[in-house]
Structures are given as structure tokens and as C-alpha cells.
Amino acid sequence: MKNHVLVFGLQAMALASSASAQSAVTLSNYAALGDSLTAGVVNGCVVETHQRYSYPALIARQAGLTAFAQPTITEPGIPAELQLVSLLPTTVIAPKSADQGRPNNLGLPRPYNNLGIPTATTPDYLSKTTDGGGPFDLVLRGLGTAVAQGALLRAGVYTIWLGNNDVLGAVVRGQATDGVTLTPTAAFRTAYGNIVAAIRSTGGQVVAATIPDVTALPYATTIPPYVVNPVTGAPVLVGGATVPLLGPTGPLPAGALVTLAASSLLAKGIGIPASAGGTGQALPGEVILDQAEVAVIQDRVRNLNQVIRDVAQAQSAVVLDLNGVFTDIATSGLNVGGVSVTTDFLIGGLFGYDGIHLTDLGYAIVANEWIEALRVAGYADLPLVSLLPFMNSTSASASTGSWTSLADGASSSSVAVRRAPVPFEFTAEAQAHLLRLFPTLER
């Protein structure tokens, strides 16, 4: 992997140079600020089975911290974890249960060290204290805002990975609208700047991370905008040309993105022209991102990442470019013990059954990127996480290798559409789970 760590400011540069000039600083107290990716959401849910492998928990474990606390949830998780409820003849992804888990440690008399809050946008993270029994109440428990609780911990090191939810809602809902599914850049700049400033005022070192291109996630890139053979996954050709799926305004252009939410509709023939064996009924707009919407979302990701770099430079913080990390894996894959880990849906090993959140293996890979950044910040004695135990773990969900025979020539190269086992169906219940995790900004 390339070096994706940027160092800004005299203090941060002094820390980086001191790591090679003297003994490493010991990481003795650590807190993580972020959203569902920090909370350790896997397969659309928060559950202790996977929370133990959240990247903050793995960092704490590598540092030998025994008092690192997370708001853990019992099985089957909140909401219930997505799983493969059938494999053949159709791979069906749905919740494992109609019930949900419960909190394990609500009574902890201090803030959690992992303050990752599913559903949290960056402005939310600065000001919100309750959400009527949702993730904010689960994590914050009436003890103040997430930023105030983070500052109260007086940790020596803080990792901050915010901004994902400021753009992800646009992909999940198929709608790129400022103030509805996208946080305006100006609002993000104000909130993010205030968050980092509040944490830096405690004297803690900050390592912040950029956000990935959310239009490149398997949720948005697995289903092509044209008709495929439901058995082989190969394009249906008429006169040597592919047959476009039908959207609200007609045949979809090559640059349109069709989300996993469309799979259950396509299974009913919706979105498929009658001439190709479908109903001739158009897919709804909420399962499609047209070219203009894709451009808006990608531009917003670039703008927010520039804000993250600007604020980091102003606050003498270290920046981990996770956008670059995910781009590298999408382009070339990542060799782990002779196996190529990719961003492909179900077969790649990096992303779980919701096509958005990471697997346990994915979080371990991300943890190592954070550890490399922490080493630059002066914590040179932190050992990397061994990835090999995650390769054959069933808790890693979309395990590499187990889908190889179904992949039909899946490749790790950078392509517009990521192949997956076919046929598969991401159920309406699975989509409802994601909508709970990514509400509109209007609420």
C-alpha cells in the first residue's frame, strides 16, 4: 500500500520527526470520533460480535489498552444483522431476525472511548444530544454532545473520521439534494472546524481521515445499467448491443448507477423492457443515480475532503487519506497472504452484505492504515494488526475465497460494474435497514 499520511503544522511535524529521533510515545489513552464506520457497523447493524473488530477497538488492542469502552449490543444487533438467507438458486440478502438486540453497558459512568454514532452527520455530531431512542441516545446517554464527551475523556490521541454520512444518504436514497441528502459544504466546514478545534483545545493529538468516493461503493456499482442474463450475469445483447434498463425518463445511459435496492425490483421484471422479457415498467428514481447526480456527489466528496485537509492544517493535525486507500484497493486490490482483497460485492472481502460498510477484515485493514498514521504522529511502537486470522473467519461475512466458484471470472481491476454471484436479491427489508442508518438531513 502507498503512504497515505499527510502531516500539517509545526507541532505535527515535530512529533513526526521525534519518532525517529527518540523513543516512541506510548498510546495510553485513546478516543475515536466518527459515524457508523467508526462504530463498527457490519452488514447493516451494530452488534458486539463485530464491534470487537471495529477499527478503534483494534487500535486499542494493539496499544494494550484495557479500559477502552464501546456501547456494545447483543445479538442479533440493532437493527438485526443482514445475512444470506438463501444461496441457491438465488442469493437472497435479508435481516436474520425480526427482533433486535439490546445494549450491554448503558450504565458506564463515563463517556465511551468509541464515540462512533450511526446516522450522525458532522453538524449533528457537534450539537445533537438525543434522537428519541436511536443511536444518539445509545451512545450519548444524556451526558452531552459527542464532542463534549470526547473532550471530557482528555485522551492523548483522538482519531476523527467524520463526513461519510454527509454524502452517503444521497447514494442510499438515489437523490443528491443539498440540505436533504447532502450536507452543504459551508455547514460542514463550520461544524468540522469547531469539532477539531474543541478536541485540540484539550491538548490531545488529532489524526483525521478523508472520506471515500461513496459513488464507488459496491452498493452503487454492482448492478449494471443494462439487462443481464439472470443465470450467468452476462449482458443480454440485441444486435450486438446491450439493452439499457428503464428509468423514470427512459433507457438508462451508460454512466447511470443502479443501486442494490433495485435488485428486488429487477427480479420482478421491473426496469426491464418488455422486448427483453420484463414488464416494461420503469425503475423508480430512488434506486438510480443519473450522471448529473453522480457528478454532484463526487464533487461534494472532493470539497469535504479539502475541508478536512484545510482544518487539519490549521489545527496542526495529521491526515490519513482513506479516500486514496479505498481508491487503491478498488483499482489494484490488496494482497493478503496471497489472496487479493477487492471492493467487489460479496466476493471481494472488503465490504459486507449491505455494500456500504466494511467486513471485520475490512476494519482490520483500515485499522492498520490508522496505525501507520499514528506511527507518523509519534506512536512508533504500535504493532500492526495481523490480517491472516480474518481471512477464514465467518465473522468477516463476505469472506474471500468462499465465493470464488460463483464469481464467474470476477476481477480486481478498476471497472464500472463490479461482478457478484448471480442471481442475487437485496430485499426490501434489507434496504429498509439502510434507510434507518441514513435518514434525510431534514429528519
Secondary structure, 3 states (H helix, E strand, C coil): CCCCEEECCHHHHHHHHHHHHCCCCCCCCEEEEECHHHHCCECCEECHHHHCCCHHHHHHHHCCCCCCCCCCECCCCECCCEEEEECCCCEEEEECCCCCCCECCCCCCCCCCEEECCCCCHHHHHHCCCCCCCHHHHHHCCCCCHHHHHHHCCCCEEEEECCCHHHHHHHHHCCCCECCCECCHHHHHHHHHHHHHHHHCCCCEEEEECCCCHHHCHHHHCECCECECCCCCCECEECCEECECEECCEECCCCCEECHHHHHHHCCCCCCCHHHCCCCCCCCHHHEECHHHHHHHHHHHHHHHHHHHHHHHHCCCEEECHHHHHHHHHHHCEEECCEEEECCCCCCECECCCCCCECHHHHHHHHHHHHHHHHHCCCCCCCCCCCHHHHCCHHHCCCCCCCHHHCCCCCCCCCCCCCCCCCEEECHHHHHHHHHHCCCCCC
